[in-house]
Amino acid sequence: MSASDLLGEHPRHDQKAYRLGHRPLGRGGQAEVYPAEHKSTGALVALKRRRSWNVEAVARMQREIEFGQLLMGDDHIMPVLDFGLKHDWFVMPLAQGNAEDARLSLLEDGALTALVTAICSALEAAHGKGWLHRDLKPANLLLVDGRWTVADWGLGRRPRGDTTFTGRTKTGEFLGSEGFAAPEQATDAHEATACADLYSLGQIIGWARTGRTPKHGAPLVPDEEPWRSIVIAATQMKPDARPQTAREFLEIMNARIRRA
């Protein structure tokens, strides 16, 4: 059964259709995620509920819902199965863990290659629609039924010309997660390009291989090949010196792996 079929043909947009677990799976300043059961089908899902009504919190959840609906059928992008019409909650498949939980397994080359390949697939689909993620990090890479998916598109940027309020992302205001975000996201995140997400992917590889938390503007380069060369290519300080597309990133990775 595909993720989009979990809830069947039952009516949507009613939070009362779900029975929430007693304890959240995770909680942030603006939202919290609960395990939940869809009462009509018995499907186990995750329900993300907004905790704040400030403008940025509303916009963030609206972006998550919009993008999760846009690429519902992509195997490596977390889908949004149901949502509140006020953009105050949404439902997604229940993940079995994230990349943080799996870090030790990512020391194995095949496991890390599979993760990076899945992320590149998700980014190629998103970038092809004009979207950027801008917050790639291990906690946002979720394992669903044996597949890696990219989640939490709340800091994503819509295609050029489709942003609802271009002044929301201000010049000189940092956007993203420190260490994983590209350097240009500290100066003008609205003007970031696809290679900003690829910088983050390079830092994720560095984190997976070294076990260290990256710092802003400091590439986290592993000692061993082929990952050393891959991370160096992805984390150049100048955006135009990096791979420019997810496909190019994947080609570089595969070529380095064959050469190693």
Order of alpha helices (4+ residues) and beta strands (2+ residues): beta-beta-beta-beta-alpha-beta-beta-beta-alpha-beta-beta-alpha-alpha-alpha
